[in-house]
């Protein structure tokens, strides 16, 4: 369960009265009577204050004048130094103006202010030409009896080096040996499955969730095993491993402990979300992070083939039981459940079932959406949210672009 006050019309009513400032560059010289022949403004920015209801219209007008939106942020009358007039602008100027609000339904919903950059994010502490050599601490199977394939939770000791990382980042693993061309094997990147403090909350380890890649070569018909995944899944405690990184800023959690975090994962795409959820809800993590006490809603939609393939199942359900108002867990088990049409239940089908509720959450400025796993799920997710957004007279593809610019739409698929 989750707190119903987190969604619904109240948020939309508040949004209706808000104003947003567009910072725009590249506008044509509006003194020309023919916009097509106008000169493009090469320097400086223009600022336009737009109400919630008119955002889509203003975007089209800016585009027709050759402009590019650099940022979108809320207008705060107390802090803005530029004068504001309560008139609709007939042309875009370098001063901020207010467009009169209307009672009509919105054609576009404000995504949020421009994304804030995370400070002090560690990146590339160890590079391929000078990797850190860690040691395997443990290598545990994650599948229950009857699970398909091989998936391992592997923990590495990093206490001898300077490797630091945040939830949502990745590390590179360099498998030993040579490739078919006689060159050193290439680095493979893996999403980190542990919090910044490590599974033991002692800042000495980093963990991965790795599926052993196995497939049949279409040309030869032979079974092929992934070089790096096979190496990692076969590690024993004490074995050495070359690590690079960390890398990535796309999947970082927001600093706001009251944010809503929607997570959509397939298979080992659960890795970064395990890190998020452990940071949010695990007792020892909460004690280690007194400045971060999660109070928002975390919703995980997790797609797997069979029930034995639900990774970290017991721990996820324990969190759900302990924090029912802050954590919602939704499974899509493709080989066991049926969708509305009687076909296999994939993650995109669960998104479609919950599309209206998800859309209501996504419209809230404190909501972030994270997608991790198989690339094929993106199309179905977009289709489901398109159908939900159109009920609010919103074009989903444009709104998703706003979310991306605002740093609230995060995707890592393969």
Secondary structure, DSSP 8 states (H G I E B T S, - for coil): ---GGGSSHHHHHHHHT-EEEEEEE--B-TTSS-GGG--B--SS-EEEEEEGGGHHHHHHHHHHTT-EEEEEEE--TTT--S---SS--SS--SS-------SS--SS----S-----SS----SBBTTB-EEEEEEEEEE---TT-SS-EEEEEEE-TTS-----TT-EEEEE-SSB-TTSSB--EEEEEB-S-TTTTTTSS-EEEEEEE--EEE-TTT--EEE-HHHHHHHT--TT-EEEEEEEE-STT---S-TT-EEEEEEEGGGGHHHHHHHHHHH-HHHHHH-TT----S-EEEEEEESSGGG-TTHHHHHHHHHH-TTTEEEEEEETTT-B-TTSSB--HHHHHHHTHHHHHHHHTSTTEEEEEEE-TTHHHHHHHHHHHHHGGGT--HHHHHHHHHHTT-EEEEE-
